[in-house]
């Protein structure tokens, strides 16, 4: 079982010293991956419903700092050697695929093949309005952007012609270290997110810890894979548990999760070594 750390660019870890401490101590403790979050802006008084809280609101006030998701991963790459570096998640339809392909190929080169591109279609309609992207187009833009990014990561210069994006033959370099490209992990915890993961994801990241809900989603992944002739084993599953004990981790693993992403075990950088040691003793060593 692999363990990742969520919110790697949030709170005290949005600073140079906090992020550096988290990345180094997580790697030393055997944590497999770090995952950053994204909102380019939070519209004041937003009415869209945040899907991961009963309140419908994101944790923290609207003016909480949310650093860019990619730049902290590049910094973490510079202070570590092994830990993998992912977005959990980047809101793909708000970004042009030419930029995303270049950013993640660059991150993969700088980290020597440790990048993971976690993507979501987004939920904050007011944020889409602010960046000038139609909210109702987000699913189609995401699907087409994934296709475009993978083409840009492949060898050779080819034109791309889609509904939302198009360009003539062009060069986009460097290419990722990982072949055929950086793994693309589809986030979300709905039935359609599970089907998207089966259709075009290298991974599936439902940020949930409920075993029965995870099992139901993975049944949908298997069903969709059967329809398109794909091996569901090619879709790596990450559960998002926040905080987890050994029994819950074992049940998530048995349900099909290859990785569990948890919150940082401490938010005081000085407390991280002891907190990671405690996590390993209570949870990781029991699996």
C-alpha positions in Angstrom: 0.0 0.0 0.0 1.3 3.4 -1.0 0.5 6.6 1.0 0.4 10.1 -0.3 0.0 13.5 1.4 -2.9 15.8 0.4 -2.9 19.6 0.6 0.8 19.9 0.2 0.6 23.5 -0.8 -2.0 24.6 1.8 -1.8 26.4 5.1 1.7 26.3 6.6 2.9 24.2 3.6 2.3 27.1 1.2 5.5 28.6 2.4 9.1 27.8 1.4 10.1 26.5 4.8 6.8 24.6 5.4 6.8 22.9 2.0 10.4 22.0 2.2 10.0 20.4 5.6 6.9 18.5 4.5 8.6 17.2 1.4 11.8 16.1 3.1 10.2 14.6 6.1 7.5 12.8 4.1 10.2 11.3 1.8 12.3 10.2 4.8 9.3 8.5 6.3 8.6 6.5 3.1 5.6 8.4 2.0 5.2 7.8 -1.7 3.7 11.0 -3.0 2.7 14.7 -2.4 -0.5 16.2 -3.9 -1.3 19.9 -4.3 -4.7 21.6 -4.7 -5.8 24.4 -7.0 -8.1 27.4 -7.2 -6.7 30.3 -9.3 -9.1 32.6 -7.5 -12.0 32.3 -5.1 -14.9 34.6 -6.0 -16.2 36.4 -2.9 -19.7 35.2 -1.8 -19.6 32.2 -4.3 -22.8 30.2 -4.4 -21.6 27.1 -6.2 -21.7 24.1 -3.8 -18.3 22.6 -2.7 -18.9 18.8 -3.2 -16.6 17.6 -0.4 -18.3 19.1 2.6 -21.9 19.0 4.0 -21.7 22.8 4.4 -21.1 23.3 0.6 -18.2 25.6 1.4 -14.5 25.0 1.1 -12.6 24.8 4.4 -11.2 28.1 5.6 -12.2 31.6 4.7 -12.4 32.9 1.1 -9.1 34.8 1.5 -7.1 31.7 2.5 -3.9 31.5 0.4 -4.0 28.8 -2.2 -0.6 28.8 -4.0 -0.3 27.7 -7.6 -0.3 23.8 -7.7 2.6 23.3 -10.1 5.3 25.6 -8.8 5.4 24.0 -5.3 5.9 20.6 -6.9 8.9 21.9 -8.8 10.3 23.3 -5.5 9.6 19.9 -3.8 11.4 18.2 -6.6 14.5 20.2 -5.9 14.7 19.2 -2.2 13.8 15.5 -2.6 15.0 12.5 -4.7 12.3 9.9 -4.7 8.8 11.1 -3.6 6.3 11.4 -6.5 4.7 14.8 -7.2 1.0 15.2 -8.2 -1.8 17.7 -8.5 -4.9 16.6 -6.5 -6.3 18.2 -8.6 -5.6 20.7 -11.3 -8.7 22.2 -12.9 -7.9 21.2 -16.4 -10.7 22.9 -18.4 -9.7 26.3 -17.1 -6.2 25.9 -18.7 -5.0 25.7 -22.2 -3.5 22.2 -23.0 -0.4 23.7 -24.6 0.6 25.2 -21.3 -0.3 22.2 -19.2 1.7 19.8 -21.5 4.7 22.1 -21.2 4.5 22.5 -17.5 4.2 18.9 -16.7 6.8 17.7 -19.2 9.1 20.3 -17.6 8.2 19.1 -14.0 8.8 15.5 -15.1 12.3 16.4 -16.5 13.3 18.4 -13.4 12.1 15.6 -11.1 13.6 12.8 -13.2 10.2 11.2 -13.9 8.2 11.8 -10.7 5.3 13.9 -12.0 1.6 13.0 -11.9 -1.1 15.1 -13.5 -4.2 14.8 -11.4 -7.2 16.6 -13.1 -10.7 17.6 -12.3 -13.5 19.3 -14.3 -14.1 21.8 -11.6 -17.2 22.8 -9.6 -16.9 26.6 -8.9 -18.9 28.2 -11.7 -18.0 31.7 -10.6 -14.3 30.9 -11.0 -14.9 29.7 -14.6 -16.8 33.0 -15.3 -13.8 34.9 -14.0 -11.3 33.2 -16.4 -13.7 33.3 -19.3 -14.4 29.6 -19.8 -18.0 28.5 -20.2 -18.9 26.3 -17.1 -21.1 24.1 -19.2 -18.2 23.1 -21.5 -15.9 21.9 -18.8 -16.4 18.1 -19.4 -15.9 18.3 -23.1 -12.9 20.6 -22.7 -11.4 18.2 -20.2 -11.8 15.2 -22.5 -10.3 17.1 -25.5 -7.5 18.6 -23.5 -6.4 15.1 -22.3 -6.2 13.9 -25.9 -4.3 17.1 -26.9 -1.8 16.8 -24.0 -1.0 13.2 -24.8 -0.4 14.1 -28.4 2.0 16.9 -27.4 3.9 14.5 -25.2 4.4 12.1 -28.1 7.2 12.2 -30.6 7.0 14.3 -33.7 5.1 17.4 -34.7 1.4 16.9 -35.6 -1.5 19.2 -36.0 -4.4 19.0 -33.6 -8.0 19.7 -34.6 -10.7 19.6 -32.0 -13.9 21.4 -31.0 -12.2 23.6 -28.4 -8.5 23.5 -29.3 -6.7 23.5 -32.7 -3.3 24.2 -34.0 -1.0 23.3 -36.9 1.9 21.0 -36.6 4.2 22.3 -33.9 7.0 21.3 -31.6 6.4 21.1 -27.8 9.6 20.1 -26.0 11.0 18.8 -23.7 9.1 15.5 -23.6 8.4 13.8 -20.3 10.9 11.4 -18.9 8.1 8.9 -18.3 6.9 7.1 -21.3 4.4 7.4 -23.0 3.9 10.4 -20.8 3.1 11.7 -17.3 0.3 9.6 -15.7 -3.0 11.4 -15.9 -5.2 10.8 -12.8 -8.9 11.6 -13.0 -10.3 13.1 -9.9 -13.9 13.0 -8.7 -16.3 10.8 -6.8 -19.3 10.6 -9.1 -20.5 7.9 -11.5 -19.4 10.0 -14.5 -16.0 10.6 -12.9 -15.5 6.9 -12.6 -16.5 6.4 -16.3 -14.1 9.2 -17.3 -11.3 7.5 -15.4 -12.0 4.2 -17.3 -12.1 6.0 -20.7 -9.0 8.1 -20.5 -7.3 8.0 -17.1 -4.1 6.3 -16.0 -5.6 6.6 -12.5 -8.7 7.4 -10.6 -8.7 9.6 -7.5 -12.1 9.7 -5.7 -11.3 11.8 -2.6 -13.4 9.6 -0.4 -12.8 7.1 2.5 -16.1 5.3 2.5 -15.4 1.7 1.5 -18.9 0.9 0.2 -18.9 4.1 -1.9 -15.4 3.3 -3.2 -16.4 -0.2 -4.1 -19.5 1.0 -6.0 -17.3 3.5 -8.0 -14.8 0.8 -8.8 -17.6 -1.4 -10.1 -18.5 1.4 -12.5 -14.8 1.6 -13.6 -14.8 -2.1 -14.3 -18.1 -2.0 -16.2 -16.9 0.9 -18.4 -13.6 -0.8 -19.0 -15.4 -3.9 -20.2 -17.4 -1.8 -22.6 -14.3 -0.3 -24.2 -12.1 -3.4 -24.0 -9.7 -2.0 -21.4 -8.0 -3.8 -18.5 -9.4 -2.1 -15.3 -6.0 -3.0 -13.7 -4.5 -0.3 -15.9 -6.4 2.4 -13.8 -4.5 2.9 -10.6 -6.9 3.8 -7.7 -6.2 6.4 -5.1 -8.5 6.8 -2.1 -8.6 10.1 -0.3 -9.0 9.5 3.4 -8.0 12.6 5.3 -7.0 10.6 8.4 -6.9 6.8 8.5 -6.2 4.0 10.9 -4.8 0.6 10.0 -8.1 -1.1 9.8 -9.6 1.4 7.5 -6.5 1.4 5.3 -6.7 -2.3 5.1 -10.3 -2.2 4.0 -9.6 0.5 1.4 -6.8 -1.6 0.1 -9.0 -4.7 -0.1 -11.6 -2.7 -1.9 -9.1 -1.9 -4.7 -7.1 1.2 -3.6 -3.4 1.1 -4.5 -2.8 4.4 -2.7 -4.4 6.3 0.1 -3.9 10.0 0.2 -4.1 11.5 3.7 -3.8 14.9 5.3 -0.4 15.9 6.7 0.0 14.2 10.1 1.0 17.6 11.7 0.7 21.2 10.6 3.7 22.4 12.7 6.8 21.7 10.5 8.8 21.0 13.7 6.3 18.2 14.7 6.4 16.4 11.4 9.2 13.9 12.1 7.5 12.5 15.2 4.1 12.6 13.5 5.3 10.6 10.5 7.0 8.1 12.9 3.7 7.7 14.7 1.8 7.2 11.5 4.2 4.5 10.3 4.0 2.7 13.7 0.2 2.9 13.9 -0.8 2.4 10.2 1.8 1.8 7.5 3.7 -0.9 9.4 0.4 -2.8 10.0 -0.3 -3.3 6.2 
